[in-house]
Amino acid sequence: MRPLFLIGLPGVGKSTIGRIVAERLGLKFVDTDLFVESRYHTTISSMIGCCGIDKFRKRERVALLELLQAEDTLIATGGGLPTWEDNMDRMLARGLVVYLRSPLDILADRLYSVRATRPAVAEKTPSEVRDYLEAISLKRDPYYSRAHVVVPIGHLRSAEEELEAAELVVSAIRRYLEEHD
């Protein structure tokens, strides 16, 4: 099976939901952020801090080019990966791209609650997190909206809600594959 890519804004649940979906579909799971950190033996925060966002995006792209060759793999991308160079075109051509979409207020609450692990919002107030998400959403949505499948994701406050969201994604993927393959 060609690779599946989960895309979406930070905090939407790409990694959390992706692990569950991969298990349900019998696929390997790769998180591009963790893949890049492992490959370069440092954190994304450190990469960006020392070398800048462009250097990080180049490293992320190298990882994507390698992962495009994967079979039977679900790949949770970093939020900005689809917006860099022709990454979205390559993912669309090689695999199935699934956009996890969530209302900004839900994302802002979720992202604020884990802000210590997210350098882009670590020092922001709740309203600043919301403003940040709104700003990047405007830039990224033209890329994200090109996905093969769009799945609305609500709250993920419990394991039960995570499982429900994962089942929505699995159903959407299966429906798409039945209609298009």
N, C-alpha and C positions, 0 to 999 in steps of 0.2 A: 504494500500500500504506500502511495506517495505520502510525503510528510503533511501533517496538519500544523497550522500556525495559529496560535491565539494572539490576538492583538487587542490593544485598548489602553485607556489612560491608566496612570499609576493608581494602584489601590483597587482596581476593578476585580481583582481575584484571578489574574491569569495563571499565576503559579499555584495557588491553592486549588482552584477549580481544575486546572490543567492536570495536576497529579491524579485527581479522582477520575477525570475523563479518560486519561491514558490507561489507567487500571481497568476501567469498564470496557474499553475497546481493545485491550490486550496490546497496548503500544508501549514503547519506551518513552520516557519523559526527559526532556531537556529544557532547562531554564537558561536563556541566553546570557542573562546577567551572571549567573553562577558559572556558566561555561567560560565566559571571558575572564572572570576573576581567577578561575582555576588555571586557565591557559597562561595568564600573565602573572600569576602568583602575587596578586595584590587586589585590594578592593576597588570597586568602581569609584568611590569617593577619592581614594588616593590617586587613581589614574587621572581623574578630572582635575584634582588639586595640583598635581605636579605637571601634567602635560596638556591640560585643556580638554574641552569637550570634543573638538575636532579629532584629536588623537584617539580619544575613547571611541568615537563613532567609526573611525577607521578600523580599530581593533574589533569592534562589534561586527563590522561588515565582513572582515576576514572570517570571523566565526560563522556568520550567516552563510557565506559561500561554501564553507565546509559542511554545514548542516543541511544545505539544500540537497546534498547527495544522500542524505539519510532515508532509509525506508522504515516503515512501521514505527514512526516516531512522532510524538506530539511535541511541538516546540513552542514554549511560552516566550514571547519576545519582550525585550525592553520596550517601554512605551514609545520611545522616539525612533526605534529601529526602522519602522516602515516609512519614515519620513526622510530618510537619508539616501541620497543618490537615487539609484533605481532599485532599492531593496524591495519595495512593494511590488514592482513589476516582476521581479525575479520570484518572489514568493507566490504571486498569483499564477505565474506560468508553470511553476514546478509542483505546487501543492494545493491544498485546500486552506483558504484563509478565513478564519472565524473571528469576527469583531465582537468582543464583549462590551456592551454599552450599558452604562448605568447613569442615573440622574446625578448631576454634579453635586447636589446637596448630600446625597448618600456617600459619594466618593470623598467629599470634603471631610465629612465626619470620620470616615474610615481612615483616611490618610492622616488626619490630625491625630488620631489615637495611636498611630505608629510612627509619628514624625521623627522620633529619635533615630529610627533606622533609615530615614529618607533624607539625605542631605539637602535636597532641593526645598524642603519645607521644614527642616529641623527647627528653625528659629522663628517660624511664622505663627501668627495668631490664627484662630479659626477663620476669620473673615479673609485674612491674607491667603490662607490655603485655598479657600473657595475662589478667590480672585486669580490665583496661580492656575488652578485647574481650568477656569473659564478661558484664560489667555491661551494655554496650550491646546485646549480643546478646539478653539477657533483655527489654530494653525494645523492641527493634526487631523481634524475631521475629514477634510478633502481626501486624505490618504486612506483613513480607516473606512470611509464609506464605500470604498471600492471592493471591500471584502466580498467573498462569495456568499457568506452567511453572516447575518447580524443577529445576535442573541441578546435580548434585554436581561440584565442582571439587576436584582434588587438588593436588599440587605443580605449581608453574610455575617450575622452576629452569632450564629451558632453552627455547630456541626450539621445539624439538620438542614439549615438554610443553605449551607455549602453543598450538601448532597442534592438538594432540590435544584439548585442552580446547575450543578454538574449534569443532572439528568436532563435538564432543558437543553444543554449544549449537546449531549449525546444524541438526543432525539433530533435536534436540528441538523447535526452532521449526518445521521443515518438517512433522514428525509432528503437532504441534498444529494447524497450519494445515490440513492435509489432513483432520483429524478434525472441525474446527470451522468452517471457512469454506465 
